[in-house]
Amino acid sequence: MQLASLTIAGTSTSKTYEPTSSDGNLSTWKERSGGIPVGFPTITGSLREPANAGGNYKTVFRIKIPVLEVAAGSVNGFEPAPTKAYDLTANVEVILPDRSTSAQRLELKNQLVSLVSSSVFTALAVNLEQVY
């Protein structure tokens, strides 16, 4: 598949991540609308093929959303540039035996999408609530 833009739905608007590099098996996309490079949200994706017959494919996606902060007040009329305070990060690792069928992999993908959309995921990852 050719490296293309990714449009990802957010809370209030969709974000378009543009391809920035593809090096070996690692591809990178960045969302540059904020204008400050240290604050560009980034998605990476990779696929590692099995080393031998009967092995597993390994797909890894990472989304990293930096949060910027601005130092309080100006100094001699100079506004300091925002700096990165921290990153919000999600990693998704998918292990796929080379014997798996396309239908089986599609089922795993659909269940993963459903899990991330579930109230349990929201409770844990958004509301920071324990499940009991």
C-alpha positions in Angstrom: 0.0 0.0 0.0 1.3 3.4 -0.9 1.8 5.9 2.0 -1.2 8.2 2.1 -2.8 10.7 4.4 -4.8 9.5 7.4 -7.9 11.3 8.6 -8.6 10.4 12.2 -11.8 11.5 14.0 -11.3 13.5 17.1 -13.6 14.8 19.8 -14.7 17.9 18.0 -13.0 17.7 14.5 -11.2 15.2 12.4 -7.4 15.5 12.1 -5.5 14.8 8.9 -2.1 13.2 9.4 0.2 13.7 6.4 2.9 11.1 5.6 6.3 12.3 6.5 8.6 9.3 6.1 8.8 5.6 5.4 12.1 4.0 6.5 12.3 0.2 6.2 9.1 -1.1 7.7 8.3 2.0 9.8 6.0 4.7 8.4 5.3 8.0 10.0 2.5 10.5 9.7 2.2 14.0 11.4 -0.7 16.4 12.0 0.9 19.8 11.4 -2.0 22.3 11.8 -0.7 23.5 15.2 2.4 25.1 13.5 4.8 24.2 16.3 6.9 21.1 15.4 7.5 20.0 19.0 3.7 19.8 19.3 2.9 17.8 16.1 0.8 14.8 16.9 2.4 11.7 15.3 1.3 8.2 14.2 3.7 5.5 13.4 2.9 2.1 11.9 5.1 -0.9 11.1 4.8 -4.5 10.0 7.4 -7.1 10.7 7.2 -10.3 8.7 7.8 -13.8 10.2 11.5 -14.8 10.5 10.5 -18.4 9.4 7.6 -20.5 8.2 4.9 -20.9 10.9 5.9 -17.6 12.5 3.9 -14.5 13.3 3.5 -11.1 11.6 3.7 -8.3 14.1 2.0 -5.0 13.4 2.6 -2.0 15.7 0.8 1.3 15.7 1.6 4.2 18.0 -0.2 7.5 18.3 1.5 10.3 20.3 -0.2 13.6 21.1 2.1 16.2 22.7 0.6 18.7 25.1 2.2 22.1 25.0 2.5 24.7 27.8 3.4 28.4 27.7 5.5 30.0 30.4 3.6 32.6 32.3 4.1 36.2 31.2 6.5 37.9 28.8 10.0 39.0 29.4 10.9 42.5 28.0 7.9 42.2 25.6 9.1 38.8 24.4 6.6 35.9 24.5 8.4 32.6 25.0 7.6 29.8 22.6 5.4 27.0 23.9 7.3 23.9 25.2 6.2 20.3 25.4 4.8 19.5 28.8 4.1 15.8 28.2 2.8 13.3 25.6 -0.4 11.3 25.5 0.5 7.9 23.9 -1.2 4.8 22.8 0.5 1.6 21.5 -1.4 -1.1 19.6 0.5 -4.3 19.0 -1.2 -7.0 16.8 0.3 -10.5 16.5 -0.9 -12.5 13.5 0.1 -16.1 12.8 1.0 -16.5 9.1 -1.7 -19.3 9.0 -4.4 -16.8 9.8 -7.0 -16.0 7.1 -8.0 -12.5 6.0 -11.5 -13.1 7.5 -9.9 -14.0 10.9 -7.7 -10.9 10.8 -10.7 -8.8 9.8 -12.6 -10.2 12.8 -9.8 -9.3 15.2 -9.7 -5.7 13.7 -13.4 -5.3 14.1 -13.3 -6.5 17.7 -10.4 -4.1 18.5 -12.4 -1.2 17.0 -15.4 -2.2 19.1 -13.3 -2.5 22.3 -11.8 1.0 21.8 -15.3 2.3 21.3 -16.7 0.6 24.4 -17.8 2.1 27.7 -15.2 -0.1 29.5 -12.4 1.5 27.5 -13.8 4.9 28.2 -14.0 4.2 31.9 -10.4 3.0 32.0 -8.6 5.3 29.5 -10.7 8.5 29.8 -12.3 8.6 33.2 -9.4 6.7 34.9 -11.9 4.5 36.7 -11.1 0.9 37.8 -13.3 -1.8 36.5 -14.5 -4.1 39.3 
